[in-house]
Amino acid sequence: MAHCADMRQQIRQGTPVSPDMQRMVTYCQHMDHTMGAQRGRSGPY
């Protein structure tokens, strides 16, 4: 899921977000939440 982190960084830097990219970000957030719940918040962040 490294690409999720990359995308978030680009968005923070002000890169325009296409609808396609926005969908991916939503998916990433969902995955982060799911993984975080399973792992007890120990992650790569």
C-alpha positions in Angstrom: 0.0 0.0 0.0 3.0 2.3 -0.5 1.2 4.0 -3.4 -1.5 5.2 -0.9 1.2 7.1 1.1 2.6 8.6 -2.1 -0.8 9.8 -3.2 -1.5 11.4 0.1 1.8 13.2 0.0 1.0 14.5 -3.5 -2.4 15.7 -2.4 -0.8 17.5 0.6 1.6 19.2 -1.8 -1.4 20.6 -3.7 -1.4 18.2 -6.7 -4.9 18.3 -8.4 -6.9 15.2 -7.7 -8.7 13.5 -10.5 -12.0 11.7 -9.8 -10.1 8.4 -10.4 -7.4 9.4 -7.9 -10.1 10.4 -5.4 -11.7 7.0 -5.7 -8.3 5.4 -5.0 -7.7 7.6 -2.0 -11.1 6.6 -0.6 -10.2 3.0 -1.1 -6.9 3.5 0.6 -8.6 5.2 3.6 -10.9 2.2 3.8 -8.1 -0.2 3.7 -6.1 1.7 6.3 -9.0 1.6 8.6 -9.6 -2.1 8.1 -5.9 -3.0 8.5 -5.5 -0.6 11.5 -8.4 -2.3 13.2 -6.9 -5.7 12.7 -3.4 -4.8 13.7 -4.2 -2.6 16.6 -2.8 0.5 15.1 0.7 -0.7 14.6 1.5 0.3 11.0 4.0 1.8 8.6 3.0 5.4 9.6 
